[in-house]
Amino acid sequence: MSELQYGKIPELEKQLEAATQLEGKTMRLLRNKVTDAEIAEVLARWTGIPVSRMMESEREKLLRMEQELHHRVIGQNEAVDAVSNAIRRSRAGLADPNRPIGSFLFLGPTGVGKTELCKALANFMFDSDEAMVRIDMSEFMEKHSVSRLVGAPPGYVGYEEGGYLTEAVRRRPYSVILLDEVEKAHPDVFNILLQVLDDGRLTDGQGRTVDFRNTVVIMTSNLGSDLIQERFGELDYAHMKELVLGVVSHNFRPEFINRIDEVVVFHPLGEQHIASIAQIQLKTSVQTSGRTWL
């Protein structure tokens, strides 16, 4: 027994480790056994959970978060830093585990990168731009339209279809939820959002509990855009953010604002930033030969 425990087994473990390292260094088109990479790929396709991305070291991934986001988001250093720090705090265990990974309110004029940052965050965290649920809140301005988020109650038209928000998260629990132009939504919508931000769950019209703890909730708004454009260049970022938050506090209830992890203010872009964005768009949409001709 002792010979097996201290002699044979350690020797076999060393041989297995050496064989595993050798196989990792050699690239093969065909393998005669299933590895952890294949299992992760199957699970990712089956469940929609990016298991292959989860195999990467969490610490290494979070440390280079700003660098990865800056590849797509230009000129918004404060916004990228605020989002990255909030996500790191959550992943480090400094946030309530029963709430979403992060909740943000993006403020700023149109065309400054609010939606692009959402897409970049979805790609970074969940390995796909498609891991984003986008809902235009201008479609929920009426009181009767609020039920469409969670689904119609029993006996009403559309009961079998499920809600826009709950059904999307139930099918893809690891995702970024983008609520566009949230200031246009009916006040009753914010009662639903309060439960999501506070408890990390929501019950749909069919009585099923939908888990939001693995989502990132991002709301965008144009509140304070006139102040940002008028005072940009006159005030530093801290004073400009303070003015915009004053406008926000007059439109949203305090209990709603207090449940948001970070309120992020986007400033207008300069000519140099726009030129950099144009280069990025060319790289993604135009082939190499076309860029040479241009």
C-alpha angles and dihedrals in degrees: 000000000000090000090057094045099045102022118028101029097050090047092051091047090054091050091050092049092049092049091049092051092048092050091050091055095049118071113220129182091206130035130189094215140044116253133196090264092061092046091051091050092051092048091048092053094043101047103022089237112130095234093160090058090047090060089068116094107273093214094051091047095052094044092062095042097111091048093053094046092049089061088073106019113066128196098001101103095150092052094048092047093049094050093045094050092048092050091048092051090052095047091047091060096252093121135066108280091211093063130073118282089256140346122203140176112210115202127186147090124301118281101023098114107273095130093038090056089053091053092046090050092050090050093047097047102032102023097241140073087219090066087088127100109205120194123179104220092199085079090064100057095116125073094234092055094062092082089063089075094062100020134263118293120250114293096026130106112272096025093132095050099065128217128305093237103032096044093049093051093042090056094042110024094174104065148108113255113211115195103190121208092359093177089072094060123106114263090247089065089067090058087061092045091050090060091048093049094043105038103019092228141082134193115226128214092272094055097255119139113231118204117224097174093103095049135090112223115208124179123190128203140172093215111135094014092129091054092048093052095043099045099034108125093019098072133038121245095265095054093043091051090050091055092048092048088055089059091045093052090059092054104039130050117252094239089057095049092046092058093057114097096213136004107210123197118204119206127210118276126245129223092265091053092049091051090052091049090051090054091052092049091050091052092053100041107030126062121238094257090051093052090051090053091048 
